[in-house]
Amino acid sequence: DPEKPFSLADFEIGRPLGKGKFGRVYLAREVKSHFVVALKVIFKEQIEKYKLHHQLRREMEIQTSLRHPNILHLYGWFDDDERIFLILEYAHGGELYGLLKENGHLTEQQAATYISSLSQALAYCHGKCVIHRDIKPENLLLDHEGRLKIADFGWSVQSSNKRKTMCGTLDYLAPEMVENKDHDHAVDNWTLGILCYEFLYGNPPFEAESQKDTFKRIVKIDLSFPDNPNVSAEAKNLISQLLVKDPSKRLSLTKIMQHPWIVKNADPKGVCLI
Ligand SMILES: Cc1cc(Nc2nc(/C=C/c3ccccc3)nc3cc(N4CCN(C)CC4)ccc23)n[nH]1
């Protein structure tokens, strides 16, 4: 009966997948259908404590309304006295960040495919007036075919111990954000440049010892490309057209998808059999 809301009794809970700031994410299976999902548990007292009702409500309304192959779907939610449960699509491949750290960097084919998938997902979001999907490697998952899924846990998930600085990192923020100016969807284009650099070199371009130094490098666009035979001139060209201070001068999502490096290297089906 589609209208009867789910409850915890409808699910068999599996292993914890990760620990968020407001609770954990578990592998789970719907008892009747054996349909596998990821169940995100958020503790109500945490939401009350940080006064995050509206943000959570907005996050859930947005995520339920988005339907795109590169955006992790939120099927629905239910709650009990002390917890809210989000029923999320399960991505079998795990965190893209894991793949990046395992291999040190991605191939140009993988990187171009993921940048193309992200551009398509962001173009879809911008088309629905949804911006700043907080895209950073921690929020990117892979499905069983290696297709990228923006998980956008939204709750600046502490994620695992892989990168403690993650939650506080400025690495992915555009100049207008770190300078606290008002920002529009062009911040996402900036972040694509950061991600493309990190996919190919293994670390973000403005990484520094302290947040202060990262801040200075971002606002100065202190960008340099280490000598690396695996990174083509076209890739550097795309990155240089995204990491531009003036938001209006950054390559648009459409232009990104038409860029020679993307056209030449991205897998049109968006899957990267690793
Ligand atoms: C919402 C969701 C998660 C998800 N799938 C997975 N999430 C997380 C880690 C999740 C997480 C959650 C909160 C905070 C930090 C991490 N780790 C995963 C690890 C996975 N494996 C199986 C594949 N192996 C290569 C790596 C370990 C598979 C799916 C994973 N699908 N949908």
The ligand as an ORCA input file, in Angstrom:
! r2SCAN-3c Opt
* xyz 0 1
  C      23.797      7.102      1.202
  C      24.483      5.973      0.499
  C      25.704      5.418      0.787
  C      25.886      4.393     -0.152
  N      26.936      3.485     -0.326
  C      28.118      3.497      0.389
  N      28.360      4.479      1.264
  C      29.543      4.471      1.939
  C      29.780      5.545      2.883
  C      28.745      6.336      3.295
  C      28.925      7.415      4.267
  C      27.806      7.929      4.923
  C      27.951      8.940      5.887
  C      29.201      9.457      6.175
  C      30.319      8.949      5.506
  C      30.195      7.941      4.557
  N      30.495      3.553      1.764
  C      30.284      2.531      0.909
  C      31.273      1.539      0.731
  C      31.042      0.498     -0.151
  N      32.022     -0.484     -0.310
  C      31.820     -1.551     -1.289
  C      32.743     -1.262     -2.438
  N      34.149     -1.215     -1.972
  C      35.023     -0.980     -3.085
  C      34.293     -0.093     -0.984
  C      33.379     -0.304      0.185
  C      29.836      0.405     -0.862
  C      28.863      1.386     -0.699
  C      29.076      2.447      0.183
  N      24.826      4.372     -0.951
  N      23.967      5.328     -0.552
*
